[in-house]
Amino acid sequence: MGSVTTRINLWQQWDRGLLIALLIGLMAVWPFLANPGLPTANDAELHIFRIAEMGYSLRAGNPYPRWAANFYYGYGYPIFNYYAPLIYHLGNWVTLFQPAHAVAGARTLFVGAALLGAVGAYLLGREFGGQGGGVLGALAFAFAPYIMLINPHVRGDLPEVFALAIVPWALWSWERLWTGGGRAIYVAAILSAALTLLSHNLTGLTTMLLLMALSAWHWLIGKNHTRFGWALLAGVLTVMLTAFFWLPFLLERSFIRLDVAGEGHYDFRNHFVLLRDLLAFLRPIDWRAATNNPPMSAGPLLVALAAAGFIVALARYGKTTQFRRVCFYMLSSLLCFWLITPNSLWVWETIPGMAFYQFPWRFLGPLAALSIPLVASLGNVALPERRRAALLVVLCGAILITTLPGLYPIPWPPDFGPTDPLTLQSFELQGRWRGTTSTDDFIPTTVDVIPGPTQSLLNSYRSPPIDRVNHYTISDDTTVTALTDVPWRNRFMVQAPRETLLRLYLFHFPGWKAYVDGQETPITLATPEGFVTLRVPAGDHEVLLSFEDTPPRVAGWIIAGIGLVAFLIAVWRFPKSEVKPIEIRCGDAKTVRWLAICLVGVLLLKLLLFDHVEWFHYTSAPGEARAARYQQSADFGGEIALLGFDLSSPHLKPGRTLDVTVYWNARQAMTETYQSFVHVVYPEGHIWTQSDHLNPAGFPTNLWPTDRYVRDQHRLALPLDMPEGEYSISVGIYLLRDNTRLPVLWAEAGARTDNVILSETINVRR
């Protein structure tokens, strides 16, 4: 009888809110659970191929690869030396190092990130609003548009998805560190910070800055010098434990191209979010579109709940330490919100390094995490127990209903396809990308001209071993035979009657060393491609090219090793917990029960009703774009059709921003990559402002499907000296290489020889 009573007491004391958080995570990631494969029209496929590429090296026995041997037509490049590597390792660990199962690895991480993020958000929210507030905070985070839809489905940025899932854990553990947590909390604080750094470069940097600010804030409001010392040590240990990654990045940064900031698509000035979009509700998604196109929204209801939670905290706690803790999240949230808007332009232009964030809307992720304590504070509203439970249930239902369109992204093909090197190279040969980056990032600076594919090298992938020798430069009486080896080594048997200059189709980079019969020999460069060359003496010799650690990489491992020892000592010496275990109050338990019923009810409605009606998604008829506010048709060269357009406003003042969204449809499969333009004109021929897209909608035209349309959004700044009047908008398609435009074969209105005047004008008034 005693053992039964003990089990009952344990069940009653166990926090069942954690189960609700897992349910929330499962609901938020439902499209990945309900559909096989993964999306193929976003960055997810790039990360899948990176997982596979790393897997080949891991299976071959390299525990920490830094070189991607099969990218760039087989010339290789050092992406894993610079891009946070944790996700690519995890993607292989969960599949037991099977690169052919990279899709399953990526799916597992997408699902795992949703569960991890929801539980972390619950723990953080529980600190500020009890169990009920914790569930509401978890829901607000997991169903935030950027967390649930934009990042995983629109962008497919798996590393950022995973890193953002860890951010609530980092904030929670550092909060507990300052409020008297014990050794387990100290371990969680250090590991969560380190994991964000190793998952995604920019999210990790942002998280470290937030944790520094949080620690400074706690010291200001509490003056706890002992805890400040431990927090400072935790930060130092985090930096030391991750030195194997960031130290080579910093010291070897000058050896690669990293053109991720500047003019064009990656200019932050083109990616601020207007307030109307930042506070827009998610709209039903058109499954006829080629890509999901939600607004870059913070979620208006979530913003309202965060503001209401702050008011509740003010009324409940006044000037206490608890309210000051909430103030940190309010101020940090406002800062992130502001950084996303055009009003923060001067900050982006002033602070060094901000341009490398590229997209101001990246701060939607941290904003969602920082909003958790604010939303969770609603769990402390001064109402009787039943009314408080009813309020939280209503708010829970409101969040779910207003964000349900995010659970209906455009379906993707069930079979992603193979992930072997040949498949990757076929994508590269199609021109979709080179080396899984869109701007040739991470290639060595010694590559002055990026060479095209080499057929002999590509052929060797079909009949290994991989042969990177330039046989065209070898005399007829010399024989060079490629030998089987691992991705970070290339071995050859050379038989030559005289000294031979061996030229390889292999990009040079610090770490490559050449050996002839075990003796190191100098490497020279073949320009302008930056290929490795070396001299081999006459006779029969074995030549080895090996990618090895450099002094910065060795130093990084040494610092990380010292950090690991210091970490273990610090955990051993860390004081015991000074806080009592979380008390499970009866009222909270009942609230959680009703919240669970609400969640299960909405899930059943989704499965039994919403999945079978077009309430939260729809499908336009072929050749139409119902999403376009203004319908207007035109045919450009028999290849691209105009279906319609949107205008952000018909009335504007000089200096303001005009958004013009054009809906295009491929009338046939194309081989050319066309560009689009939007001009504001008056009279015709006089351009006042314009926008050009190298790839309309960020989607190369040679990849446009004929059964779907693309949404091409242009942002135009009206000049300050623009006279008052009525202006027309001209749109068209052209080829960048010779600046020729596609002719207009037909248009229902506004037809010109090589452009179309849209049926709506804008009025400029001061």
N, C-alpha and C positions, 0 to 999 in steps of 0.2 A: 504493500500500500504506500509505503514511504517513497519508493522509486517512482511510482505513478504520479504521486503528488509533485515530486521534483520535476518530472517532465512537463506537467501542466504549468507549473510556475515558470519554467524556462520558456515555454511557448508563449505565455502571457507577457513575459518580459522582453521577448525577442521583438525587434523592431520590424513589424510587418510592412512598414512603409517602404522597405527595401524591395519587397516583392512588387509593390505597386510601381516603383521606379523602373524595375525591369520590364513590367508590362508597358509602361510609357515608351521605353526604348524600343520594344518590339513593334509597337504601333507606328512610331515615327519612321522606322526602317522597313515598313511593310512591303513597299514595292520591290526591295531586294529579296525579300523572303518569298514573295508570290510569283516572281518572274525569274526564270533561269538566265544564265549569261550575265552580261554587263553592258551598259551603254557603249556605243561605238562612235558617237558624234561629239565627244568631249575629251578632256585630258585623262579620263580613266584609262583609256587604252594605252596611253604613253606610260603610265605607271605600271600597268600590267606587263608591258615589255621590259621595263626596268626590273621588275621582280624576277621575270624569267632570266634576264641577262645575268643578274647577280646569282641566281640559282645555279647556273652552269659553273661559275667559279666556286661556289660553296660546295657543290657536289665533287668538284675536282680537288678539294682539300684546302682551299684558301679561306680561312675563317673571317677575314675582313678585306674583301676586294675593294680596290680603289680605281681599277681600270676596267672599262667596258669594252671588251675586245671586239665585239661583233657589230658595234654601231658605226655610223659613217661609212657605209659600204664595206665594212670590215677593216677600216683603217684604225678604229678604236679611238677612245678619248676618255679623259679622267673624270667623268661626271660624279662618280661615287666618292671622289676626294673632296668634293665641294657641296654636293647636295645632301642634306640630312638623310642618313642611310637607314634609320631604324625600320621604317615601313617595309623596305625591300628585304631586310632580314626577316622580319616577322612574317611577311608573305610567303617566305620559303619554309620557315619553321613550322607553320601550321599545316603545311602540306608534306612535311617530312622530306623536304629538299627535293621536290619533284617540279622542275621548271615547266614541264608540260601542263601542270595544274595551276599555273599562275593566276588564271581567272578565278578558280576556287579560293586561292589565297587572298586575292583582292576582295572578293565577296565576303569572306570571313571577316576581314578587317573592317569593311563598311558596316557590317552588322555589329561586330564587336565594339566599334567606336560609338554607335548609337546606344548600346547597353551601358558601356563605360561612362559615357557623358551623362546619361540620365541618372545613374546611381550617384556619380560625383555631384551632380546638381542637387540631388535630394539631400545628400549629407551637408552640403554648403547651406542650402535653404533651411534645413532643420536647425542650424545654429541660430537662425534669426526668427524663425516662425514656428518652431515645433514641428510635429509630424505633418499636420495639415498644411502648414506653410511650406514644408519641404516638398510635399507632393506637388503643390501648385508651382513652386520654383522649378522643379524638375520638368514639369509640363511646359512651362514658359520657355525653358532652355531648349528642350528636345524638339519643340514645335515652332521655334523661331524660324522664320522663312530662310535665313541664311544657313542655319544648322540643318534643317530638315530637307530643303529643296534646292536652294541655290548652289551651295558648295558640293553636295554629293551628286546631284542630277544635272544641273546646268553646267557647272565647271568640271565636275569629276575629279576634283583635287584631293585625292586620297590622303596624302601626307598632311594637308591642312585639316581635313576632316578629323583625322585621328588626333592631331595635336590639340585641336579645339576641344575634343572630348576629355583631354587630360587637364585642361585649364581649370574647370571647377574643382578637381581633386587638388590641384596646387593651391588654389585660394582657400579651400577648406582646411587642408593640412597646415598651412601657414597661419591661418586664424587660430587653429587649435594649438599650434606651437606657442603663440603669444598668450593664449588663455590658460596655459598650464598643462598641455598635453605631455605625454610621456615618451618613451623610447620609440614605440611604434609610430607615433605621430612624427617624430623627428626623422625616422627613416622615410615615411611617406612624403614629408616636405621636400627632402633632398631628391628622392627618386622622381617625384612628379615634375619638379623643375627640370631635372636632367632629361627626362623623357620628352618634354616639349621641345627642348633644344635639339634633340636627336631625331625628332619627327619632322619638323618643318622649320627652316631657318628663321623666317620672319615671325611666325607665331611664337617660336621659342624666345626670340629677342624681345618681343612685346610682353610675353609672360614674365620674363626676368625683370623688365622695367616695372611692371605692375607689382611684383613681389617686393622689389626694393621700395617702391612708394608705400605699399601696405605696411612694411616693417617700420619705415620712417613715421608713418601715421600712428601706428601703435605706440611707438616710443614717445611721440609727442603727447598722446593722450594718457599714457600710463607711466612714463618715466621708469620703466622696468629695465634697469641696466643689465641684470643677469640675462634676461630673455633676449635683450638686444645683442649681447655677446654671442649667444647661441645662434640667433638668426643670422648674424654676420658670418659666423663660422659655417652655417648651412649654405650660405651663398658662395663662400670660398670653396667649399667641398664640391658643390654643384659644378662650378667652373673647372676645378681640377679633374673631376671624374669624367668630364666630357672633353678634356684637352686633346685626346686622340683625334677628335673631329675638328674642333675650331682652330687649333694651333696650326696644323698644315694649311687650313683654309686661309688664314691671315698671312702666314709667311710665304705661301706659294700662290697668293692671289694674283701677283703680277705675271704669272706664267700662262694665264688663260684669258680669253675674251669673256667678258660678263656684261654684255650690252643690254641690260634689263631696264635701263632708264634712258630717257631722251625723247626725241620727237616721235610722233606717230602714235601707234596703238598703245605703247607702253609709257606714254607721257601722262603723268598723274592728272594734268589739267583736263584731260578728256574723260575723266572717270569720277568726277564729283557727282553726288546724287542730290537732285533738287528735293526740297522739302515735301512736295506733293507725292513724289515717288517713295521717299523715305518713310512716309506715313500712309502708304497705300495698302489696301487689303489685297490679299492674293486673289487673283481672278481665275475662273476656270480656264484650263489650258486646252488649246486647239491641237488635237492629235494629227491634224493635217500639216502642221508646221514641221519644219526640219529640226528645230531645236526648241527646248522649253524657253519661254521668254517672260518670266515673272519680273515684276519691278524689284529693284534692289531695296527691299523694304525691311525696316526693323520690326514691322508688325504694329499697327496703330493700337490694337488692344493691349499688346504687351507693354508698349510705352505708357499707356494710360494706367495700367496696373502697377507699373514701377513707380509712377508718380503718386498713385494712391497709397502704395505701401510705404513710401517715405513719409507721407502725411500721417499715416497710422503710427509709424515709429516715433514721429515727433510728439503726437498726442499721448502715446503710451509711456515713453521713456524720458521725454523732456530733455534736460541737459546732462543726462547720465552718460556713462561710458558706452553703454549699449547703443544709444542714439548716435554717439560720435563714430562708432564703428560703421553704422549705416551711412553716415555722411560720406565716408570714404567712397562707398560704392555709388552714391548719388553724384558726387563730383567727378569721379572717374567715368561714369556713364555719360554724363554731359560732355566731357572732353571727347570721348570717342564719337559721340553723336555729332558734335561740332566738326571734328576732323573729317567727317564724311561729306560735309556740305561745302559749297563754293566759298562760304564766308571765311574758311580757314586757309585760303590760298596763300596768304602771306606767311603762314607758319610753314607750309610745304616748301615755299621758295626760300625761306630763311634758314631753317634747321638743316645742317649737313646730314646727308644720308636719307632724308625722308623720301627723296625721289625713288629710292630702291624699293619702296613699298609698292610702287607702280599704280595701284588701285586704291584710292581712299576708301572705297567700300569694303576693303579687307577688315576694317575696324568694326564691321557688323558682327563678326565672330566674337571678339573680346567684349563688345557691347552686350551680346546675349548672355555671356558668362557673368558680367558685372551686374546685370539686372536681376540675377537670381535672388540675392538677399533682399532686394527692394520688393520684388513680387512676393517673396516668402513672408515678408513682414505683415502681409495681410492676414496671416494666421494668428496675429495678436490683436485683431480688431476687438474693441470692447463691446462685445455682444454676448448675450446668453449662449450657452453651449450649443443648443440646437440651432439657433439662428446663425451662429458663426459657421456651423457645419453646412447649413443650407446655402449660405453665401459662397463658401468655398466650392461647393458642388456646382452652383450656378456659374461661377467664374471658370471652373474647370470645363464645363460644357461649352461655354462661350469661346474659350481658346480653341477647343477641338473643332467646333463648327466653322469658325472663321479661318482656320488654317487647313481644312480638309482638301481644298484644291491641291495642296502640296503632296497629298498622297496619291495623286493621279498624274504623274509625269508621263510624257510621251513613251509608249511601249518601245522596247528595243528588241532586236532580233534575239531569239533564244540561244543561238549558237554563236559565241564570239569568234570561234575559229582557233587555229593552232597558234602557238606562241614560240615557235622555233626560230632560229636565226634567219632561215630562208624567208619566212613570212614577214619578219621585220624588214628585211632588205627589199622585199617586194613593195612594202609601204614607202620606203625611202625612194625606190625607183619611180613610184607613181608621183613623187613630188609632195607627198603629204607632210613630211618632215624629214630632217636628217638628225640622227642621234637622239631622237625623242625630245628635241627642243625646237622651238619655232623661230628663234633668232640666232642660231648657231652659237649658243652660249657654251662655255666650258671647253671649247676647242683650244689647243695651244696657240699662243700668240705667234709662234714661229710659222704658222700656216698663213702665208700671205694670200694665197689663192686656194679656195677649197676645190680639190679635184673632183671630177666626176667619177662614176663607177668604173672599175677595172674588170673586164669580163673574165680574165683568167683567175682572178681572186674569187669572184662570185662562183665560177664553175667549180672551184675547189671545195666550196661548201656542199656541193651536191655529191662530191666523191672525195671525202677527206683522205689525208690530212689537209688542213688549211695551208695553202701555199701563198705567202705574201711576197714572194720573190718577183722582181721585175726581170723576167727572162729575156726581154727584148734588148737589154743592155749587156747581156753575157755573150761572150764569143762562142762560136760553134764547138770549139774543142774543150769547153768548160762545162761541167755538169753540176747542177745544184739540185739536191733532192730534199724536199720538205719531210721532216720526221714528225710523227705523232707526239703531241705534248699537250699541256694545259693552257687555258686562256691567257695567263700572264707570262707565258714563256713561248718562244718560237725557236725551234731547233732545225738545223739544216746540215746536210753532208755535202761538202764542197770538194770537187775534184778538178783541179786547175793546173795547167802546165806553167802558168806564170801568175804573178800577183793579180788579183781580181778585185775590182770595186763592186761590192755587193750592194745593190739597191733594193730596198724593201718598201712595200706598200704598207707602211706603218708610221703613224704620226709620232714624232719624237716628243718626249716630255720628261722632266726631271724624274728619275727613278729607273729609266731604261738603261741597262748596262749590257755591253757586248763582250762575249768571251770566245776566244778561239782556242780550242783544245784546253779549256779551263783557265786560260790566261786572259785577263781583262785587256781589251783593246779599245782605242778611242772611237767614238761615234761622231760622224759629221752629218750635216744637214744637206738635203737636196732641196733647193729652192725652185719655185716659190711654194711648193706643196708642203714643205716641212717634214719630208719623209726621212727615215733613218737610212744612212749609208755607212759602210765600214769597209776597210781594206782587209783582204784575206790573202796571206802569202801563198806561193806556189806549193802544190802538193795536195795531199788528202787531209782534210781537216773537218772537225765538227764545230759548228758555229752555234752559239747560244745567245739569244736575246732574252733578258730576264728583267721583269719589272719589280724593283725592290724598294724598300723603305729608304727615304732620304733623311738627313739629320732632323728636319722639323717633325717628320712623322715619328721617328724614334723618340724625340724629346716629348712629343705628345703622349706616347705610350708610357714613358717613364713618369711623367707628371700624373697621368691617370692612375698608375700603379701606386704612387705615393699617396694620391688622394684616396684610393681604396683603403689603404692601411689606416690613414687618418680618419676616414669615415667609420671604420670598425671601432677604433679607439673612442671616437666621439660618442658613438651610440652606447658603448659600454659605460662611459662616464656620465652620460646624460641623466639628469635627475628623474626620479619617478614622477608619475602623473600627479598633478595637484588638483585635478578636477574629478568630480564624482561621475560615475557612469550615467549615461542618458536615462532619464526617468520616463517611462512610458505611462503617460497619464490616461485615465479612463476616457476623458473627453476626447483626447487626441485619437485614441484607438477607434472610437465610434466615428469620428470624422473621416479617418482613413478608410473605414469600412464603406461609408457612403461614397467617398471618392472612387473607390474600387468599383462599386456598382455603376457609377457614372461612366467610368472608362470602359468597362465591359459592355455596357449598354450601347455606347457609341460604336464600339468595335463590331457588335452584332448588327447594328444598323448599317454599317459600312458593308459588311459581308452579304447581308440579306437584301438590302435595298439600294444603297448608294452605288454599289458596283454594277448595278443593272439599269441605271438611269443616267442620263447626261445632265446631272445637276452640277457636278464639280469638274466636268470636262466635256468637250464636244468635238465633233469632227466636221470641218467644212467640206463642201462638195468639191470634187476635183476641179482645179483651175480657179478656185475662189479662196478668199481670205476673209472669213467672217469677222476676224479680229480687227480688221481695218475699219476705222471710223468713216472714211470716205472711200467709196468704191470708184475706181477709174481704171480702164483697161487700155493697154497698148502693147504692140509687138515690136521688139528691138531686134532687127536682123534675123528674125525667125528662130532666134536662139533663147532669148530671155523675154518674158512677159511681165509687164507691170499689172498688178492686181488691185492696188489701192494704196492709201497712205493715211498717216495721222499727223496732226499738228498739235504742238503743246498748247498754243494759244493763237487766236487770230488777231489779238491786239497786244502790241508790245511797245516798250519805250526804247530809245537808242541806248546801247550798252547792255541790254538784257540778252538772254539766251533763248534761242528758238530751237526746239527739237522737232525734226522732221523724220518720220519713220516711213520707209518705203517697203512695200511688200512685193517681192520678186518671185517668179516661178520659172524654172528651166523648162523650155519647150522641147528640148532634146538634150541628150548627153553631150557634154562639151569637152574639148581638149584644151581650150584656151583658159587662162585665168584672167578674167575681165575685172575692171575697176568700176566703181560707181561714183557719181558726183551729184551734189545738190547745190544749186546756185540760187541766191536771192537776187532778183534782177528788176530794174526799172530805169529806163526803158529796156526792152529786150536787147541783149548784147552787152549791157552795162552791169557788171557783177559787183554787188556791194559786199557780199560775204559768201563764202563757199565752204563745202566740206567734201573731201575725197576719201574713199575707202579702198585700200589696196586689195582687201578681200571683203566684199560686201557681207555684212552680218558676221564678220570674222570667219567666213566659211569660203574657201577657194571655190570658184565657180566650176572648175573641172570635177568637183566632188558633189555638186548639187544633185540631189535626186529629182527625177522628173515628176514624181507623184506628190511632192511636198513643196511648200513655199518657204522662203527665208524672210526674216524680219530685219531690215537694214536700218538701224537708227543712226541719224546724223545730228550732231550738235553744232549749231552755228551761233557765233557771237556777233550781234549787231553792232556796227561801229558807233562810237559816241557822236560822231558828226553826221550821222545819217539823217537826211531831211525827212520831215513829216510827209506822209503819203501812203498810197496803196501800192504794194509790191507783189510781183509774181514770183513763183518758185519753179525753177527748171530742174528736171532730173534727166539722167542719161547714163549710158554705159560706154566705156572706152577701153582701149588697150594701152597700157603704160609704155610698152616698148617703142611704139611709133606714134602714140597720142592720137590714134584714129578712133572715131566713135562708131558704134553700131548704128546703122540707119533705122529710122522709124518707118516700118512697113505699113503700120496701121495704128490708129488711135481713135477712141471714141470721142476725145476732146483734146484740145491743146496740142495737136500734132505739129511738129516742126521737122526739118530734115533729119536732124540727129539728136533731138531732145524733145521732151514733152513738158508743156506748161501745165502744172497741176490746176485742178478746177477750183481750188480755194486760194484766196489771196490773204496777205497779212496787212494790217493797218498799223503804221508806226505813228505814234503821237507822243509828244513830250509831256 
